[in-house]
Amino acid sequence: MAHTSIQKLRKGMTPDARRRATLKAREMMAEMLISEIRREAGFTQEQVAELLGIRQPSLSKLESQDDMQISTLRRIVNALGGELEIIAHMPTGDIRIRQFAG
């Protein structure tokens, strides 16, 4: 099977199809698991564990948890080169919560 670059595929798409694909990609990126974010950032569990000063099995457990401390999540996101923001989506509008800012 021949390898086709994303750029080639996008060139063959109509402007509307490119717009829909971009929106879908953003939607998918907005709902990623920590392990998916790590892989998207190009890191292995071993690399991130080393950055955090923990062992790989510990990071594996963290990635599979459905609940963790905000400080732990911030450390992982920072190790991946990102910044954690917590936003409450209220009926009156979105509010960035600063209480947990690092």
Disulfide bonds with the S-S distance in Angstrom:
none
